[in-house]
Amino acid sequence: MIYLELFWSFFQIGLFSIGGGYAALPLIREQVTVTHQWLDMTAFIDIVTISQMTPGPIAINAATFVGTQVGGIPGAIIATVGCVTPSCIIVLFLAWLYYKYRQMTIMQGVLSGLRPAVVALIASAGLSILLTAFWKDGVVTPNFSDIDFMAVILFGVALVILRKWKPNPIYVMIGTGVVGGVIYGFGFA
């Protein structure tokens, strides 16, 4: 039964995550942490982090990691296939449609209308991750003692480095991972 739930959950995610992997994050979070409660928010953030660091699309990597956590290797395969199946069908259909009607004004209008929705989905996912990283338990409170200032500082430093010097993001992730490991691992924060 768990395999059917995994397939159906990630099939829905694959079906409705228009805009790519980052746009799928709110849908994945909803299915994994709220609807089925397979993982808590902290474990979900860890999976998103691992999915971001490994090669491949983030939604497929997340499906594989969640599937592994919930149902082992068969769960990973089933969740991944569930996530990919609707995309394959939709892309084949859309490629045919686009090739046939690409010059029509209505097609350009549809694509222009989807862009703001995709940005909103990505922003929603980013905000959820930001809240969980900066506030204990992911709940925003007016109490300053609930804010993880070390996480805020790490975020700010990484953001400045990325914007000002534009290094490879992998190096920034490795660097902040090492610094975070030292700070949090040895109890400095």
PECOR-V9409 format. One record per helix or strand of 2 or more residues. SS is the DSSP state (~ for helix, > for strand). FROM is the first residue (numbers start at 1). TO is the last residue. Records with the same first field share a line. If there is no record, write none. Layout:
SS->FROM-TO ; FROM-TO
//
This chain:
~->2-16 ; 21-35 ; 41-53 ; 58-101 ; 105-134 ; 136-138 ; 144-146 ; 149-164 ; 169-185
//
